Amino acid sequence: MLDENAFGLLIAYYDLEDDEYSGERDDFVERHRSFAAIVRERLTAEPPAARARAVELGHAVYVELLADDEPAELIAWLRACRAAFAERDYRTACFLTYGAAWVAQTPGPTSIELGAVTLVAASLPSEPFRRALLGEAATHGDEDAGQEGWGPGLYLDVDAVEALGRKPKNAPTILRAGGAAFFRAGS
């Protein structure tokens, strides 16, 4: 394994549970399939880098690319992605993250049978992936604990913005989740 710097992009279906519980089963199944199709269309038509790896998580899709893989304009890519979803009445929580990610030198199996259990290997240790999941969880808050969530939006990891050589125009309000620092770049 090699330790590399990487960017992570998480596109989360913010209202997944609300859509699931508020309508008919067939309507939800079609809506979820449409969400996955939109992400796949975006990844095919305009990949965020020459080489990237994407993982469907059910409630979201996570894309990781090495910092050296000549990424596209990642913030603009996420904005365009969110716009494609908004056109079809989806609310999303999207994250751009950055950090160390371990990369396999040679591809290994993606699933292993362990008796009655199938283990799916989705990722090696990845700081961008962990940060994206922490941020996405914070968008929902915790009603029982009286914690309001951040809500849908475009969230940028402070480290990712710095790694891109960019700076916010104004001093943003920093949102913290599990040691990661984000700011909202669009609602």
C-alpha angles and dihedrals in degrees: 000000000000127000109228137169111251143176122226128204120193121189109190128189095230099193097041097125093041090053092045096053100036101061148025121306095243092050091052093046090052092046092051091048089051091052091053091046092053091053092047091049091052093047091049099043098039114013113195091231141005088259124024138150122223130195125193109219101180096246094041147006120238121202123191128189132174115252089236093056095090098251121209119241092298099192091051089045091056092045091053090047091052090048091054089054094045090055087062095044098257121140113212140188108212127186136195111199138171139198146096119331128181115230127198114239089211124023115256132195116298094209134028127193110230102182106283092354127082110207113204115202105212100163146358115230107309128177093194091053093049092048092049092052092047091051094046091052090052091057089070100046122194118278093191091055093043092244115144115217126233091244129215117328148103112291126191124202108230089227092052093053090049091048089053089054092243133129130201114254091232133021101277126214105257117227116200129206125169094333095315122114121214138169130202115250097177139000 
